[in-house]
Amino acid sequence: MSYLVLARKWRPRAFAELVGQEHVVKALANGLDSGRIHHAFLFTGTRGVGKTTVARLLAKALNCEAGVSSTFCGRCAACREIDEGRFVDLIEVDAASRTKVEDTRDLLENVQYSPARGRYKVYLIDEVHMLSTHSFNALLKTLEEPPPHVKFLLATTDPQKLPITVVSRCLQFHLKRLSQSLIVDRLSHILGAEGVDFEAPALPQIARAADGSLRDALSLLDQALVFGAGRVGDSDVRMMLGTIDRTHVVRCLECLIDGDAAAMIAILNALDEQAPDYDQLLAELTLLIQRVALEQRVPGVGGEGFDPALLARLAGRVAAEDLQLYYQIGLTGRRDLGLAPEPRVGFEMTLLRMLAFRPAELLVPMLSPSAAPVAPAAAATVKPKQASAAISAPAVRGPGNPPVVAPPTTLDAASWPALLESLSLTGAARQLAAQCIWLGREGDVIRLRLDPRGEALRTVQTEERVAQALSKVLATKIRLVIEKTDAESASAVADTPARQEERAAEAEVTAARAALEEDPTVRAIKERFGASVAADSVKPNRSTKG
């Protein structure tokens, strides 16, 4: 006996066996059981989601010898012959190979004749969008008013190409792409029923490659069984699909988090020997970044075949702002990968771009014997005239360099800006802290007062990040209490670090405008050409915190 592929062997034989299309099954079952059966149905959806299968099930329900019902017997001659593809009153047409108007006219010549054996004569036209315009015109009248013994079942993967006049004459049902979890569950059920040994991590790989199509998943499963000599192994499936071991992807992200470009290039050199698909590799990295970002916001969610413990560990090592930037650069990198001189070059540049444009963390070297020295790379960029300013001004940390800051020895309102810089906060948490003034410390409780302008920044997550940063710097568990500003304390918040920075920036702009006005070159240009300096074009050249 010849081998029957899994996609055909496990084709649903009843509506109850159909996977992931409950909305279609419910509508068809209600229509069949109530006798409200339309004369034309249009099934749309991507390949392999069950359009033709649903049409055949509907044909069985219409012609079952036990009567029209959604729970047809499946054992009578009509049901068996439809399953075997030899029922004389089910006329299946492949529109891709019969596009001419003559083919359509020949087909419709027999519409007027009664069914030979069944209750209805059913015309199943697959890929109906391939018919020519003249063929559609020939079909329209019959499609709108067919004889009572005729039903039309149309299926297509591209409904946009159908004339609206055809669509309007049909009941349309859109079959959804199947989720990965549904496909994995179905594959697991089939392998269990077949008695095949398999490794669970292999199934999500097949489900991802199938891209929502159960038929494609079953075809890949057949291929995996041949490749693995009757067994579905994780490494075999990975090799068959040409996918990369996710360990390498995790290591790439860890190198990004650490800012270690040298280690990252070493990983790529090792991967290059396997001739990887760099587009797929970048897609895997982007997926991992998304899962880590989701883990930060919804702890324990897991998913996509990644170890939950791994996701939790990575989520605790990287800032949310960094992940968002990595994700966006990853998407752009995939788009531009085809324009790169070589795929590896494009992949490398994408990773280097993630390192180059990661949010900077600002440092404040403190005038204290315990303060660590400024990193050599940063010190080399400071000019002699800037040496005194470098002592008090924030220094931008380069990628991969750890924060080099010591907290002030005394903690009070005056030292709060310096303490804030030692926290190495970024993003919304840094902005929230900068919008606060220091009220005091009582044991392990630190009290701050929030400027009303920063109220939108206040969330459970941002407060927790500030509290954790304070606990780390002060080497004790800190509980943070942030008080709102009332009418009596409104004047006090005028001295928050954020407002101090704004005043400093305004002073820089004022000084820069005055310097421009006194510059001999600028004055000569103004006198000769009647020009003027646009006030809004003068901006402070300051590093953005967070």
Beta strands, then each sheet from edge to edge (+ up, - down):
strand 1: 40-44
strand 2: 90-94
strand 3: 121-126
strand 4: 150-156
strand 5: 171-174
strand 6: 362-363
strand 7: 395-396
strand 8: 436-442
strand 9: 445-450
strand 10: 479-483
sheet 1: 2+ 3+ 4+ 1+ 5+
sheet 2: 6+ 7-
sheet 3: 8+ 9- 10-
end
